[in-house]
């Protein structure tokens, strides 16, 4: 439900183009992703394409991490949040590139 691919484009755009505060952009991005993810989840449930054991394990740990992250967001300045978001996006991009290159 996080919508990583579009969220990794949408959130930086909200920060740089719309000039939103990073913590507001993160929250808005998560809310938008949850709504879009719910629609996708409904389709996958109808097609019986959900592994409920994996969902329970990943969902519970993701919910805990999201809650902790949301609680501590105010402890960082806007610039620090931008820097952390940038590091995460660069890391994900490198991992995706290396995975794609190893498959070629």
BAPATI-368678 format. One record per residue (C-alpha): x, y, z; residue number from 1. Coordinates in nm, 2 decimals. Last residue first. Layout:
BEGIN
<lumti xx="X" yy="Y" zz="Z" n="NUM"/>
...
//
This chain:
BEGIN
<lumti xx="2.08" yy="-0.86" zz="-1.82" n="104"/>
<lumti xx="1.95" yy="-0.99" zz="-1.48" n="103"/>
<lumti xx="2.26" yy="-0.87" zz="-1.30" n="102"/>
<lumti xx="2.22" yy="-0.52" zz="-1.45" n="101"/>
<lumti xx="1.85" yy="-0.50" zz="-1.33" n="100"/>
<lumti xx="1.95" yy="-0.60" zz="-0.98" n="99"/>
<lumti xx="2.23" yy="-0.35" zz="-0.97" n="98"/>
<lumti xx="2.01" yy="-0.07" zz="-1.10" n="97"/>
<lumti xx="1.74" yy="-0.15" zz="-0.85" n="96"/>
<lumti xx="1.99" yy="-0.15" zz="-0.56" n="95"/>
<lumti xx="2.14" yy="0.18" zz="-0.68" n="94"/>
<lumti xx="1.80" yy="0.34" zz="-0.71" n="93"/>
<lumti xx="1.69" yy="0.22" zz="-0.37" n="92"/>
<lumti xx="2.01" yy="0.37" zz="-0.21" n="91"/>
<lumti xx="1.97" yy="0.70" zz="-0.40" n="90"/>
<lumti xx="1.60" yy="0.72" zz="-0.28" n="89"/>
<lumti xx="1.70" yy="0.64" zz="0.08" n="88"/>
<lumti xx="1.98" yy="0.90" zz="0.08" n="87"/>
<lumti xx="1.75" yy="1.17" zz="-0.07" n="86"/>
<lumti xx="1.48" yy="1.10" zz="0.19" n="85"/>
<lumti xx="1.75" yy="1.13" zz="0.47" n="84"/>
<lumti xx="1.88" yy="1.46" zz="0.32" n="83"/>
<lumti xx="1.53" yy="1.60" zz="0.28" n="82"/>
<lumti xx="1.45" yy="1.50" zz="0.64" n="81"/>
<lumti xx="1.77" yy="1.67" zz="0.76" n="80"/>
<lumti xx="1.68" yy="1.99" zz="0.57" n="79"/>
<lumti xx="1.33" yy="1.99" zz="0.72" n="78"/>
<lumti xx="1.47" yy="1.96" zz="1.07" n="77"/>
<lumti xx="1.43" yy="1.63" zz="1.25" n="76"/>
<lumti xx="1.26" yy="1.55" zz="1.58" n="75"/>
<lumti xx="0.92" yy="1.62" zz="1.43" n="74"/>
<lumti xx="0.94" yy="1.29" zz="1.23" n="73"/>
<lumti xx="0.97" yy="1.08" zz="1.55" n="72"/>
<lumti xx="0.61" yy="0.98" zz="1.59" n="71"/>
<lumti xx="0.56" yy="0.92" zz="1.22" n="70"/>
<lumti xx="0.86" yy="0.70" zz="1.19" n="69"/>
<lumti xx="0.75" yy="0.49" zz="1.49" n="68"/>
<lumti xx="0.41" yy="0.45" zz="1.35" n="67"/>
<lumti xx="0.55" yy="0.36" zz="1.00" n="66"/>
<lumti xx="0.79" yy="0.11" zz="1.15" n="65"/>
<lumti xx="0.52" yy="-0.06" zz="1.35" n="64"/>
<lumti xx="0.28" yy="-0.07" zz="1.05" n="63"/>
<lumti xx="0.56" yy="-0.21" zz="0.84" n="62"/>
<lumti xx="0.64" yy="-0.49" zz="1.09" n="61"/>
<lumti xx="0.27" yy="-0.58" zz="1.11" n="60"/>
<lumti xx="0.22" yy="-0.57" zz="0.73" n="59"/>
<lumti xx="0.53" yy="-0.77" zz="0.65" n="58"/>
<lumti xx="0.44" yy="-1.06" zz="0.88" n="57"/>
<lumti xx="0.07" yy="-1.06" zz="0.82" n="56"/>
<lumti xx="0.10" yy="-1.00" zz="0.44" n="55"/>
<lumti xx="0.36" yy="-1.28" zz="0.41" n="54"/>
<lumti xx="0.12" yy="-1.52" zz="0.58" n="53"/>
<lumti xx="-0.18" yy="-1.38" zz="0.38" n="52"/>
<lumti xx="-0.02" yy="-1.45" zz="0.04" n="51"/>
<lumti xx="-0.25" yy="-1.24" zz="-0.18" n="50"/>
<lumti xx="-0.33" yy="-1.31" zz="-0.55" n="49"/>
<lumti xx="-0.68" yy="-1.46" zz="-0.50" n="48"/>
<lumti xx="-0.81" yy="-1.27" zz="-0.80" n="47"/>
<lumti xx="-1.07" yy="-1.08" zz="-0.60" n="46"/>
<lumti xx="-0.81" yy="-1.01" zz="-0.33" n="45"/>
<lumti xx="-0.57" yy="-0.87" zz="-0.60" n="44"/>
<lumti xx="-0.84" yy="-0.63" zz="-0.73" n="43"/>
<lumti xx="-0.92" yy="-0.51" zz="-0.38" n="42"/>
<lumti xx="-0.56" yy="-0.47" zz="-0.30" n="41"/>
<lumti xx="-0.52" yy="-0.24" zz="-0.60" n="40"/>
<lumti xx="-0.80" yy="-0.02" zz="-0.48" n="39"/>
<lumti xx="-0.66" yy="-0.01" zz="-0.13" n="38"/>
<lumti xx="-0.32" yy="0.07" zz="-0.27" n="37"/>
<lumti xx="-0.45" yy="0.39" zz="-0.43" n="36"/>
<lumti xx="-0.60" yy="0.51" zz="-0.10" n="35"/>
<lumti xx="-0.29" yy="0.40" zz="0.10" n="34"/>
<lumti xx="-0.06" yy="0.57" zz="-0.16" n="33"/>
<lumti xx="-0.24" yy="0.90" zz="-0.13" n="32"/>
<lumti xx="-0.22" yy="0.89" zz="0.25" n="31"/>
<lumti xx="0.15" yy="0.79" zz="0.24" n="30"/>
<lumti xx="0.23" yy="1.07" zz="0.00" n="29"/>
<lumti xx="0.04" yy="1.32" zz="0.21" n="28"/>
<lumti xx="0.22" yy="1.22" zz="0.52" n="27"/>
<lumti xx="0.56" yy="1.23" zz="0.35" n="26"/>
<lumti xx="0.49" yy="1.56" zz="0.19" n="25"/>
<lumti xx="0.37" yy="1.71" zz="0.52" n="24"/>
<lumti xx="0.70" yy="1.59" zz="0.69" n="23"/>
<lumti xx="0.90" yy="1.73" zz="0.40" n="22"/>
<lumti xx="0.74" yy="2.08" zz="0.42" n="21"/>
<lumti xx="0.57" yy="2.14" zz="0.08" n="20"/>
<lumti xx="0.74" yy="2.35" zz="-0.19" n="19"/>
<lumti xx="0.50" yy="2.22" zz="-0.46" n="18"/>
<lumti xx="0.79" yy="2.15" zz="-0.70" n="17"/>
<lumti xx="1.07" yy="2.05" zz="-0.47" n="16"/>
<lumti xx="0.89" yy="1.88" zz="-0.17" n="15"/>
<lumti xx="0.58" yy="1.76" zz="-0.36" n="14"/>
<lumti xx="0.80" yy="1.64" zz="-0.65" n="13"/>
<lumti xx="1.02" yy="1.45" zz="-0.40" n="12"/>
<lumti xx="0.71" yy="1.28" zz="-0.27" n="11"/>
<lumti xx="0.55" yy="1.19" zz="-0.61" n="10"/>
<lumti xx="0.85" yy="1.03" zz="-0.77" n="9"/>
<lumti xx="0.94" yy="0.78" zz="-0.49" n="8"/>
<lumti xx="0.57" yy="0.75" zz="-0.42" n="7"/>
<lumti xx="0.51" yy="0.63" zz="-0.78" n="6"/>
<lumti xx="0.76" yy="0.34" zz="-0.74" n="5"/>
<lumti xx="0.71" yy="0.28" zz="-0.37" n="4"/>
<lumti xx="0.33" yy="0.26" zz="-0.36" n="3"/>
<lumti xx="0.30" yy="0.23" zz="0.02" n="2"/>
<lumti xx="0.00" yy="0.00" zz="0.00" n="1"/>
//
